[in-house]
C-alpha cells in the first residue's frame, strides 16, 4: 500500500535538501580544478578564436600559461540574436559589446593570475566556458 501523499512529500523534500547539502559540500572542499583539465583546448601562441553559433560557443574549455596576453577573435555567426564575450576571473574583467552577427570582434585579455576565469555571453548564460590559467611555476 503506497504511503499517504504527505509522507511522500516529506521524504522527497528530505532528499532534495540532502542533495543540495552534498553539492554545497563538494564545492566547499575545493573540487574546482586550479589548472586546465586534460581535455581543454590549449592556447599556445597567444591567439584564440571563439565561435558563437546556434546559441553556443564552439569551445567551452581553454587552457593557457600564466602571463600570456591573449588576443581573442570572437566570430559571431548568429544573424538573429546579439552575443558578446565576457571574461572574468583573478586577472580581472574584459568584454566585447553585444552585437549581432555576422561580425568579428577582438578582445585582449592578460592572463596575469593563475586560476579559473569563466567566460560567458552576457545575455545567454548557457553560453559559458572556462579559461584555466596554469601557474607559471607549473604547480
Secondary structure per residue as TSV (DSSP state, phi and psi in degrees):
chain	resnum	aa	ss	phi	psi
A	1	X	-	360.0	127.1
A	2	X	-	-65.9	152.2
A	3	X	-	-67.2	149.9
A	4	X	-	-57.8	149.7
A	5	X	H	-52.2	-36.0
A	6	X	H	-62.7	-42.7
A	7	X	H	-65.4	-37.7
A	8	X	H	-62.7	-44.4
A	9	X	H	-62.5	-40.5
A	10	X	H	-65.2	-44.1
A	11	X	H	-63.8	-42.0
A	12	X	H	-64.0	-43.0
A	13	X	H	-62.4	-38.5
A	14	X	H	-63.3	-40.4
A	15	X	H	-65.1	-41.4
A	16	X	H	-63.1	-44.5
A	17	X	H	-63.6	-43.8
A	18	X	H	-62.4	-40.4
A	19	X	H	-65.1	-42.2
A	20	X	H	-64.2	-40.0
A	21	X	H	-65.5	-40.4
A	22	X	H	-63.7	-43.2
A	23	X	H	-64.7	-43.1
A	24	X	H	-63.8	-39.3
A	25	X	H	-66.1	-37.9
A	26	X	H	-61.1	-44.1
A	27	X	H	-66.2	-34.7
A	28	X	H	-73.1	-19.7
A	29	X	T	-84.6	2.9
A	30	X	T	78.3	33.4
A	31	X	-	-72.2	-11.5
A	32	X	S	-69.1	125.6
A	33	X	-	-64.8	143.0
A	34	X	S	-98.6	-11.3
A	35	X	S	-130.7	166.0
A	36	X	-	-62.6	128.6
A	37	X	-	-61.3	157.5
A	38	X	T	-60.3	-24.3
A	39	X	T	-93.3	8.8
A	40	X	S	-76.4	150.6
A	41	X	E	-77.6	121.1
A	42	X	E	-78.8	140.5
A	43	X	-	-98.1	108.4
A	44	X	-	-102.9	-26.7
A	45	X	S	-113.6	11.9
A	46	X	S	82.0	4.4
A	47	X	E	-124.3	145.1
A	48	X	E	-152.2	132.3
A	49	X	E	-101.7	131.2
A	50	X	E	-115.1	128.8
A	51	X	E	-103.3	127.8
A	52	X	E	-104.7	111.7
A	53	X	E	-151.6	138.6
A	54	X	T	55.4	41.5
A	55	X	T	57.7	37.4
A	56	X	E	-150.6	153.3
A	57	X	E	-86.2	148.1
A	58	X	S	-76.5	-17.9
A	59	X	-	-133.6	134.5
A	60	X	S	-115.7	-2.7
A	61	X	E	-145.0	124.1
A	62	X	E	-126.4	148.9
A	63	X	E	-131.7	141.6
A	64	X	E	-151.4	156.4
A	65	X	E	-80.4	144.7
A	66	X	T	-56.2	139.5
A	67	X	T	94.6	-3.1
A	68	X	E	-79.3	131.6
A	69	X	E	-92.2	110.9
A	70	X	E	-96.6	131.8
A	71	X	E	-104.6	104.0
A	72	X	E	-87.7	138.2
A	73	X	E	-109.8	125.0
A	74	X	E	-107.3	112.6
A	75	X	E	-97.9	99.7
A	76	X	E	-86.8	111.3
A	77	X	-	-105.3	-18.5
A	78	X	-	-72.6	124.9
A	79	X	S	-91.5	-11.3
A	80	X	S	-111.1	-0.3
A	81	X	S	-140.4	154.8
A	82	X	E	-85.9	150.7
A	83	X	E	-143.2	164.8
A	84	X	-	-154.4	170.8
A	85	X	-	-114.6	122.4
A	86	X	E	-124.0	119.5
A	87	X	E	-108.6	144.0
A	88	X	E	-150.0	155.3
A	89	X	E	162.7	-165.0
A	90	X	T	-58.0	-25.1
A	91	X	T	-86.7	-4.7
A	92	X	E	116.7	-162.2
A	93	X	E	-124.4	148.5
A	94	X	E	-157.0	145.4
A	95	X	E	-156.5	159.5
A	96	X	-	-96.6	163.9
A	97	X	-	-73.7	156.7
A	98	X	-	-70.2	124.8
A	99	X	E	-147.7	155.2
A	100	X	E	-95.0	141.4
A	101	X	S	-83.3	174.7
A	102	X	S	-76.5	134.0
A	103	X	E	-163.4	152.2
A	104	X	E	-116.4	136.3
A	105	X	E	-120.2	158.7
A	106	X	E	-122.7	144.3
A	107	X	E	-148.1	131.0
A	108	X	E	-104.6	138.1
A	109	X	E	-141.8	118.9
A	110	X	E	-88.9	113.3
A	111	X	E	-83.4	69.1
A	112	X	-	-81.0	-22.3
A	113	X	S	-119.6	136.4
A	114	X	-	-69.8	154.0
A	115	X	E	129.8	-169.2
A	116	X	E	-90.6	129.5
A	117	X	E	-123.6	94.7
A	118	X	E	-65.9	147.9
A	119	X	E	-128.4	152.7
A	120	X	E	-159.7	160.8
A	121	X	E	-91.4	125.1
A	122	X	T	-55.0	-35.7
A	123	X	T	-101.9	0.4
A	124	X	E	-131.1	79.9
A	125	X	E	-60.1	-18.5
A	126	X	E	-73.7	-16.5
A	127	X	E	-85.4	86.0
A	128	X	E	-136.2	161.6
A	129	X	E	-166.3	-176.3
A	130	X	E	-133.0	137.3
A	131	X	E	-106.3	117.3
A	132	X	E	-99.9	122.5
A	133	X	E	-102.1	112.0
A	134	X	E	-80.0	139.0
A	135	X	-	-56.6	143.8
A	136	X	T	-61.0	-29.7
A	137	X	T	-83.3	2.5
A	138	X	-	80.7	2.0
A	139	X	-	-111.1	360.0
